[in-house]
Amino acid sequence: MQLGVIGCGTIASAVVRGIAEDGHSITVSRRGSTHANALAEAYENVRIADNQAVVDASDVIFLGLMAELAPDVLGALRFRENQRLVSFMAGATIEEADAMVRPARVVALMMPFPGISTGGTPLLVQGDTELVGQLFGARNSIFPLRDGAEMAAYLCAQAVLSPVARLINDTAEWLGERVSNQEQGEAFLRELVASNLSETGSAALIEALNTPGGFNQRLRLHMEASGMPEALRDGLNLLE
């Protein structure tokens, strides 16, 4: 495909790396020059151009702009009627992004994570899941969403990643004070959590680890009694 990227920040750069070896011709904008330069140096099929040249060269365009900057940036560009755009802009609905690029159409709102650069990551998609799946589905899991309300709820829920990472980090520090290799301890904890949750639902795993008097049960009950479930729900409600 002839792909373009307007707004080449950290996430957009990861998206490009995830598909750069699939044979596409990719044009990235000068916005985010550090990432754009790194991509052009790493891949022969990636070139840098100004925003209008990105539009002119592309059939499918990714929008990696900050939502508050998008009206000014996109309003200055001339799109074609047959162009399809995929937005990464968390602060703009698919309808709001679509209104900025007429006569082209924003056909999907996609929320990627940095792991898309190597694959094996979930992708939240509202809209044209067939196009997104064609580009990214071979290496990643597509999670189709019904509408903007579902996207908003998922975006709140995905924020659990940072508290989970904090929990692993704090546990690794505690472990590191008691073992000879803290890095190995953290690697163990990351693999422990990822491998057990990858194939088992969370409720089933809690039940499997609910041996009366066992370490897992005792720590979970202590944290529940300390208010962890209520704090989590309160935090999610604040995000909503």
Phi and psi in degrees as a GROMACS rama.xvg file:
@    title "Ramachandran Plot"
@    xaxis  label "Phi"
@    yaxis  label "Psi"
@TYPE xy
-94.5057  103.248  GLN-2
-108.621  145.827  LEU-3
-130.598  154.742  GLY-4
-133.555  120.352  VAL-5
-108.723  114.523  ILE-6
92.8937  86.3773  GLY-7
-102.262  73.5845  CYS-8
-91.7642  -158.747  GLY-9
-62.1716  -47.9081  THR-10
-69.6153  -45.9332  ILE-11
-60.4899  -37.9935  ALA-12
-62.8113  -42.0725  SER-13
-63.6134  -38.5521  ALA-14
-60.5584  -46.8333  VAL-15
-62.0268  -43.8353  VAL-16
-61.5724  -31.1464  ARG-17
-70.0262  -20.3714  GLY-18
-127.706  5.72686  ILE-19
-64.8864  -23.429  ALA-20
-99.9275  17.2376  GLU-21
-97.5291  7.74893  ASP-22
92.6899  4.84144  GLY-23
-77.9046  155.755  HIS-24
-96.7306  119.283  SER-25
-121.157  126.872  ILE-26
-114.887  124  THR-27
-113.165  147.401  VAL-28
-79.7529  161.643  SER-29
-72.4864  -16.0534  ARG-30
-63.8155  120.565  ARG-31
85.0035  52.3154  GLY-32
-62.344  -31.4468  SER-33
-61.7096  -48.6014  THR-34
-67.8536  -42.3236  HIS-35
-60.6266  -44.7804  ALA-36
-62.9247  -41.396  ASN-37
-63.5595  -39.6411  ALA-38
-67.2927  -43.3585  LEU-39
-64.7279  -33.4298  ALA-40
-73.4351  -31.5745  GLU-41
-83.3586  -28.2095  ALA-42
-131.684  128.907  TYR-43
-66.9483  -25.7887  GLU-44
-91.2146  8.39877  ASN-45
-110.983  127.206  VAL-46
-128.712  160.975  ARG-47
-107.309  139.46  ILE-48
-151.705  169.792  ALA-49
-74.6548  170.08  ASP-50
-58.8673  -43.6828  ASN-51
-65.7862  -37.2868  GLN-52
-65.8952  -33.5249  ALA-53
-61.2381  -47.2631  VAL-54
-60.8976  -46.3428  VAL-55
-63.4203  -30.3844  ASP-56
-90.6294  -5.43103  ALA-57
-121.515  145.813  SER-58
-97.5782  -34.5592  ASP-59
-121.299  129.164  VAL-60
-125.189  133.175  ILE-61
-96.1911  135.181  PHE-62
-104.733  107.616  LEU-63
-110.541  26.9265  GLY-64
-80.7305  158.21  LEU-65
-69.2228  136.621  MET-66
-58.4493  -35.8911  ALA-67
-71.4421  -20.82  GLU-68
-91.8459  -16.9419  LEU-69
-60.4659  -43.9719  ALA-70
-56.8478  -43.5123  PRO-71
-69.2513  -42.6344  ASP-72
-67.8175  -50.3857  VAL-73
-74.4347  -30.0283  LEU-74
-64.2576  -21.2812  GLY-75
-88.849  -0.600639  ALA-76
-107.409  154.486  LEU-77
-110.251  109.921  ARG-78
-95.9122  161.837  PHE-79
-102.975  154.037  ARG-80
-63.4213  -32.107  GLU-81
-89.8623  5.98125  ASN-82
-84.5376  142.439  GLN-83
-111.973  135.714  ARG-84
-120.15  143.723  LEU-85
-119.591  121.413  VAL-86
-96.6966  140.391  SER-87
-106.89  9.1857  PHE-88
-81.1609  103.076  MET-89
-64.5304  -25.2869  ALA-90
-90.2195  7.62324  GLY-91
-134.639  131.836  ALA-92
-69.5406  166.739  THR-93
-62.7654  -33.975  ILE-94
-69.5495  -40.327  GLU-95
-66.3202  -42.4872  GLU-96
-65.7581  -39.8159  ALA-97
-60.2211  -39.4275  ASP-98
-66.1283  -19.2147  ALA-99
-85.2623  -12.1668  MET-100
-123.176  9.68594  VAL-101
-57.5555  143.7  ARG-102
-85.4823  1.46279  PRO-103
-68.8233  173.416  ALA-104
-131.315  136.39  ARG-105
-82.9786  110.657  VAL-106
-97.0079  -13.2565  VAL-107
-154.264  146.119  ALA-108
-111.097  120.626  LEU-109
-125.63  134.255  MET-110
-114.123  93.6906  MET-111
-87.3738  164.137  PRO-112
-117.587  161.554  PHE-113
-54.1734  -29.1531  PRO-114
-63.885  -8.91126  GLY-115
-62.6547  -20.4099  ILE-116
-63.3365  -28.7014  SER-117
-117.444  -9.14145  THR-118
93.8804  173.106  GLY-119
79.8822  26.9766  GLY-120
-122.678  153.828  THR-121
-77.2032  145.367  PRO-122
-124.77  119.738  LEU-123
-83.744  127.318  LEU-124
-136.256  125.617  VAL-125
-112.764  127.083  GLN-126
110.96  -131.263  GLY-127
-77.6054  83.3784  ASP-128
-69.9746  -23.5943  THR-129
-65.5754  -45.3224  GLU-130
-64.0884  -47.2179  LEU-131
-63.3479  -40.6499  VAL-132
-64.0615  -37.7364  GLY-133
-61.5864  -37.563  GLN-134
-82.5436  -40.6636  LEU-135
-122.857  -10.0094  PHE-136
-69.1628  -22.4702  GLY-137
-66.1021  -28.6622  ALA-138
-114.315  -11.0081  ARG-139
-132.811  165.966  ASN-140
-98.1341  124.562  SER-141
-92.1567  127.725  ILE-142
-114.259  96.0483  PHE-143
-72.6277  137.56  PRO-144
-117.384  146.494  LEU-145
-71.0505  -42.9374  ARG-146
-160.958  -174.687  ASP-147
-64.565  -31.4548  GLY-148
-65.6023  -41.413  ALA-149
-65.4057  -40.5767  GLU-150
-60.1545  -43.7677  MET-151
-61.8867  -41.6477  ALA-152
-66.6059  -42.2811  ALA-153
-63.7828  -38.7903  TYR-154
-64.369  -36.5861  LEU-155
-65.2301  -46.6615  CYS-156
-66.0904  -33.031  ALA-157
-67.027  -16.2305  GLN-158
-65.9215  -8.54323  ALA-159
-65.1303  -17.8535  VAL-160
-58.8842  -42.4571  LEU-161
-66.9898  -46.4615  SER-162
-60.9381  -37.4078  PRO-163
-63.9336  -43.4172  VAL-164
-62.2433  -38.2877  ALA-165
-63.877  -40.3923  ARG-166
-62.15  -44.4783  LEU-167
-65.6068  -42.193  ILE-168
-61.53  -46.1963  ASN-169
-66.4434  -38.0297  ASP-170
-66.1651  -39.6859  THR-171
-64.1885  -37.7463  ALA-172
-65.9803  -42.528  GLU-173
-59.905  -45.563  TRP-174
-65.082  -38.3377  LEU-175
-62.9823  -25.1937  GLY-176
-75.3362  -8.50545  GLU-177
-122.621  -6.68422  ARG-178
-127.42  168.867  VAL-179
-81.1865  -20.6945  SER-180
-133.853  97.6521  ASN-181
-67.1177  -37.9832  GLN-182
-61.7877  -41.1279  GLU-183
-64.1904  -39.2356  GLN-184
-60.6179  -43.9597  GLY-185
-66.6807  -41.1021  GLU-186
-59.3044  -40.6902  ALA-187
-60.3581  -46.2323  PHE-188
-65.3326  -42.1266  LEU-189
-61.3286  -45.6682  ARG-190
-68.3815  -36.9466  GLU-191
-58.0473  -49.4375  LEU-192
-69.4065  -47.9311  VAL-193
-63.7665  -44.0462  ALA-194
-69.4996  -37.7312  SER-195
-73.7402  -34.8854  ASN-196
-84.6314  -16.3856  LEU-197
-68.2947  -29.0663  SER-198
-117.957  -5.5562  GLU-199
-129.226  132.417  THR-200
-62.0794  151.961  GLY-201
-62.6935  -42.3238  SER-202
-63.331  -40.746  ALA-203
-66.4507  -36.6476  ALA-204
-68.5618  -40.9861  LEU-205
-57.6422  -44.5125  ILE-206
-65.5856  -40.2227  GLU-207
-65.5254  -27.3045  ALA-208
-99.6011  20.3647  LEU-209
-100.46  31.585  ASN-210
-60.2353  122.45  THR-211
-53.8525  124.739  PRO-212
81.1605  -1.85912  GLY-213
-74.9435  161.706  GLY-214
-57.171  -45.8037  PHE-215
-61.9701  -45.8683  ASN-216
-63.7974  -43.665  GLN-217
-63.7256  -42.416  ARG-218
-69.1257  -41.4415  LEU-219
-61.7324  -45.7798  ARG-220
-63.5388  -38.1258  LEU-221
-61.4249  -45.2254  HIS-222
-70.8258  -35.3872  MET-223
-64.215  -41.7999  GLU-224
-66.9142  -25.0986  ALA-225
-79.7599  -3.9208  SER-226
99.4289  13.7162  GLY-227
-58.7277  -47.8478  MET-228
-61.5211  -41.0855  PRO-229
-67.2378  -40.447  GLU-230
-63.8152  -40.1607  ALA-231
-63.7341  -48.4083  LEU-232
-64.1707  -40.0938  ARG-233
-61.835  -41.1286  ASP-234
-65.2347  -41.5832  GLY-235
-64.6237  -39.5537  LEU-236
-64.423  -34.8025  ASN-237
-66.681  -39.1112  LEU-238
-64.0834  -38.6684  LEU-239
